[in-house]
Amino acid sequence: MSVPFFRLASVTYKAFKKTKINFWDASTIKTKVHPNDLDINVHMNNARYSTMFDLGRFDFLVRTGLIKLIWKEKWRPVIGSTMVSYLKSLKLYEKFIVSTKVVYFDDKWFYLEHLLKKDNDLMARAFVKCLFLQNGKKIPTQNLLEALHCDFIPPLTPPPALISWLKAEEELKQHAPNH
């Protein structure tokens, strides 16, 4: 078994013990850099950042109550794409937090923002585009919000960086090379 599995078990256990949050609130997890998180440069490996974002999303799913719907309805959360900016390195045993928040949605996708911070320093920022499937079919975001009893939907304006990323993603799709 790998350490990410143990971290997932720990995050899950703690998330069920934490205060529940509204779907529009940010969730946070606290952890630190472990020896097996390091790469040859002796700082946290870029792939491990994605693992930390996965753990942050799992905390979010549990604390919002969405995980119970996922299990009950046999939904599958699916990531469509991610964009990560690595801003500063994390060294062995440095403590950090990962916050996860829905920053925008459309008819098909939810867009989450992850902020990874050490003290007050932003170490990495990621946007994740995700949706949910049931029996292989996409669940419209409105259906998911209704299932969560989200009576209040705040007016969400996509952050400028998210808009730029989505434009760049569209360019990548339109101009993909034929190898």
N, C-alpha and C positions, 0 to 999 in steps of 0.2 A: 504494500500500500504506500502511496506517496503522501507527502506532507500536505499537498493541497486537499486531499480527502479529509485529513484530520482538521485542517483549517475550516473546511466546509462544515464538518460536524460541529466544530466549536462555534462558528458563526450561526449556524442553525439553532443550536441549543440556546445561545445568548439572545438571538432574535425573538424566540418564543417567550423569553423572560422579560424582554424590554417592553416599554410602553408602545401600544399600537399607534400608528400614525395615519394621517389622511393621505390619500393617493397623491395629493399635490404637494405634500411636505417632503423635505429631504430626509433621507436616512443616513446614518453614519456608522462606520465600523472603525475600531482601533486595532492596530496590529503593529508588528515590527518586522524588520528585515532579518530573515533566518539564513544560516549558512548555505542552504541549498537554493536560495533565491539569487545567489551571486553568479556573475559570469566571469569570463577571463580577466576583465578589467576590475574585478573585485568591487563591483557595485551591483545593484539589483538589475537583473536581466530584463530586457524590454518585454519578453513574453510573460514574465511574472507580473508586470503591471496589469496586463489583461486578465490574469488570474485574480488579481485584487479587485478589478472592476467586476468580474463575475461574482465574487463574494459579496461585493457591495450590492449588486442587483438581487442576489438571493436574500440578503437582509431586508431589502426593500420589499420583495415579494412576500416575505413572511410578515413583516410589520404592518403592511397595508391590508393583509388578509387575502391578497390575491393568490397566494400559494394554495389556500384551501379550495378556491374555485378551480385552480389548475388541476388539483388532484380529483376533485369531485366531477368536473366536466371533462376530464381527460384532455385538457388543452396542452399544447406544446409551445413554450416560448421559443421564438426563433430570431436570431440576429441576422439582419440584412446586410449591415456593414458597420464599420467603426472607423473613427478617425482619432488618433492619439497624438498629442504633442508632449514629448518628453522635455521638460524644461530644466530640471536639475537632477543630479544623481542622488541616489539613496545608498548609504553605506551600511555595513553589517551592524545589526542590532539597533539601528535608528528606528524610532517609533514614528508612526504616521497614522493619519486618518483618511478614509475614503468616504466621500459623501456622494449620494446618488439622488437624482431628482429628475422628474419629468419636466422638460422645458418646453415641449411643443408636441402636437399630434395633428394628424390629418385623418382622412377616412380609413387609411390602411395602416399607417405606422405610428408608433410612439417614438419620440426622440428623447433620450435620456442624456444627462450630462453627469460625468464623474469628475470630481475634483480630488486629487490626491495631494494632501498637505502634510508638511512636517512643521510643527509649530504654526506659524502664520505664513510660511513660505509655500507657494504653489509649486509642487514638484512635477505634476503631470495633469493634463486635462484631456478628457475624451468625450466624444459624442458617440452614441450608439443608437442605431435605427433598429427597432424591433417590432415584431408582430406576434400574434398568437394563432395557432392552427388547431382545428378540431376535425378529426377524420380527414386530414390532408387539405382542408379548406380554410382559407383565411377568415378570421373573425373580424368583422368591422369594429373599429375602435369604439364607436357609439354603443355597440352591443356589450362590449366589455365594461364600459363605464356604467351602463345600466345594471349589469350584473353585480357591480361593486356598489350600487346605490349611490353613485356620485351625483347628488342633487345639485351641487354647486360646481360649475366648471369655470375656473378663472379665465379671464381673457389672456391668452398666452401669445406673446409675440416672439417669433424665433430669434434667438441671439444672432447678431451679424455673422459670427464665425460659423454658425450652423448653416445659414443661408449660403455662405461662400462654399462650404464643404459640399452641400447638396448640388450646387452648380458645377463644381469640379467633378463630382461623382457622375453627373449626367454627361459631362464632356468625356470622361473615361469610357462610358458605355457607348457613346456615339462614335468614338474614334479608336475603338479597340483594334489592335492589329490582328491580322489573320495569319497565324503561324502555321 
